């Protein structure tokens, strides 16, 4: 091999190495996994999309499962953050976990748009979900036997509803149980005698929210505390939170993040 050919070969090898170097240096994207409350899914999906737009090396996965599942998986270190729509009655957090308020929410009482009911009192609401109201006409609604829709055990929304609306009593055993807030909305939208409860974050124009004690679950009523079925939504995070997790939490609580929260819920701040 001539010296000229050898020099050319060395040059090609150096060029190939230079081209391969940056590719080898590309880091693996960081992944944040959030599971828990289905009430928070629409908000968290939007927060995740906005965060990823500014942090292309981070992937944020938003999963459901319900509040209890989220807390369980956070304890087992299977996820990075748990979405929690109702804290335990004793107020105790798992060891090494912090609760971060991210929004104010209300449990909306939803009916099919064909139902004529315009208001429900606290006593009427409790009787309705105990299964004691035998006809909608008794409380100003369209006639027919009310079909009560509830959530599964482990749902933060169910725990919140039974505490705030039912005085600690359980919803009737005859209630139809749905696995997500979105499923409750879909069922009520398709059945004119149905009634359920969901986060204001998942309301659509396929159902109608009924005022409780003449107060609708508006953002203003939630922030003032006037709406009786108001609650605070949280993210549970390790204490202290790892760097990537803390960055997402900081974004969520920033002015930009809270503006995204406000599309569905009342901001926490």
N, C-alpha and C positions, 0 to 999 in steps of 0.2 A: 504494500500500500504506500502510495506516495505521501510525502509530508503534507502536500496540499489537500489530499483526500482525508488524511487523518485529522487535519485541522477542521475540515468541513464537518466530519463526523462528531468531533467534540462539540462544535458549535450547535449542531442539531440536538445533541443530548442536553446541553445547557438550556436551550430554548424549551425543550419538552419539560425539563424539570421546573423551569420558571412558570410554564403554563399550568403544571399540575399543582404547584405550591399553593396558590390561593384557594383552589378547590378543596385541597386537603384541610385548609384552615377554616373552612366554613363550619360554624358551630351548630350543634343539634338544637332545634328550637326547644325552648322551655315550655312545659305543659302545666297549666293550672286546671284542676278538676273541681267543679262545684256541684254538689248534689243536695237534694232536700225539697223544700216547699215548692209545689207546682204553682202556687200563687205568685211566686217571684220569678218564674221562668221568663215571661215576656220582657220584664225589666232587665234581668240578668243577660238575656240574649242580646239586647241592644247595647248594654254596657260592654259585653265581651267583644262585640263587633267594633265598637268605637275604640276600645283599648287596643285591639289587635291592629287597627289601622295605624296607630302611632307606635306600636311595638311589634313589628313584623316577625321578630324572633320569638314571640310568645304565642302559644295556642291556648285559648280558654275554652274548655269543654263545660257546657251547662247541661246537667242531667236532672231528672226529677226524682221520684221515689217517695216524696213526703218528708216532713220534718223529722220524724223518728229515724227514718233510714239515713238521712243526712247526718244526724248527730252520731248514730252508730258507726257510720263509715268514717267520720272524722276521728272518732275515738280509735278506730282500727288503723288509722293513717292510710286509708285507701283513697282519700280525697284531700284537697288542700283547704277547702272552705265548705261550710254547711249552711244552706239557706234555711232559716228558722222562722216560721210564722206564728209560733206561740211558745213562750218559754215555759218550762216546768212550773207547776204550781208552787213548789218549794223555793223556786228562784235559784237553786243551786246549779252551778255550771260544772261540767266534767273537769277533772284535774287538768291543768295546763291549757285551758281554753278560755278565750275572751269573747264576749258578746259585743258586736259592733252594730249599733242602730243605723239602718240605712234608709228607712222610709216609714211613713205613717200610712196605715191602710184601714179600710173598713170592710166588714162583712156585709155585702149587699144581699138583701132578701129579694130573690128574683122569681118572677112569674112569666108565663107566656103573655105576649102582647094582647091576646084576645081576652085576658082576664081583666075585669073592670075594677078590681080593688085599687083604692087610691091611698090607703094608709093602713097601718097596723099598729096597735098598741103593744106594749111589752107583754101584757097579760094575754092578749090574743095570739101573739107570736108564740108564746110558750105553749098555749093550748093547741095551737096548730101543729107544732112539731112534736107534741106528746101524742098526737093522733086523736085528740078529743074533739076536734072540729069536724063534723060529719058532712057539712055542705058549705061551699064557698059563700053562698048567699047569706050565711049567718054573720059574716064579717065584711059584707059589702062587695064580695066578688061575684063573678059569673057562677051560676049554679053548677053543682057537681061535687063529687067526692074528691077532696084534696089528695094528691099523690105526693107524699113527702120524699124528697131526695136528700141524702146525706153523704158524708165521706167515710172512708174506711178508718178503722182504728189505727192510730199512729199519725193521722193527718193533723197538722197544726191547726188547720181551719176548723176541723171538727172539735178539737180540744178548746179552741177559742170560743166557738159558738156555744158549746155546752156550758162554758163558764160564764160568758157574757150574757147570753140570751136565755139559757135554761136554768140558771141558778145552780149549776152543778149537776142537774139531772141529765140523764141520757135521752137522746132522741128516740122516738118510738122504734120498737124492734121491727115494725112493719115498713120502715123506711127502705127505699131502694138505695143501695150503697154504690157510689161511683168512685173510680180510682184516681181521678184528677179533677181539678176545678173546671178544666175545659170540657170534660165529659158531663159535668153537672149542667153547664150552659147548653150543651148540645141536646141533652135530654129535655130540659125545660122548654127549649125552643121548639121541640117537635111534639110536645104533649100539652094540650091547653089547660089541663087541671093540675099540672105539676108545680111544685114550689121547692126552691132550694136556697142555699147560701153559698156565696163565692166572694173572693177578693174583688174589690173594685178594679183591680188591674186586668182582670180577664173579662170584664163586661163587654158585650157587643150589642148591636142594635137588633139582634134576634130575640133578646129578652128584655124585660123591663124591671128596673129596681124599684121596689115599693118603699116609700118613706116609713120610718119607724118613729112613732110619736111625733108625726108631722115634719120630721127632719130627714132630708135625703142625704146619702153618703157622698157629699161633695168634698172637694179638697179643703175648702174653707171650714166646713163642719168637722172634718177630721183633725185639722190643725188646732181648732179651738176646743176640741173635746166635746162638742155638742152632740155629735152622733154617738148613740149609746153603744154601738157595736164596733167602736174603733180599737185599733191595736197597733203596736209597733212591730215592724219586721226587722230581723237581724241577720247578719252573717256571723257565724261562729268561726273563729280562726285560732290556730295555735298561739300560745303566749310564751315567749315572743314569736312573732310571725317570721318565717323565712323571708329573705329579701324580695323574691319574685312575688310572693303572696302579698307582702306589705305594699309593694308598688301598685298592685291592682286595687287594694283597699284604699290607698291614698287617692287614686284616680276616681274611684267611686264616690268618695266624700268631697272631691273637689267641686268647684263651681260648674265645670263642664259635666262631671258625672251626675251631680244632683239635678242639673237641667234635663238630663236623660231620664232620671228617676221620675221627674215631674210630669213626663208624658203619660204615665200610668198611675202614679201614686203621689201622695203629698210628701214632699222632701222631708228628710229627718231634721234638717236644719233650716 
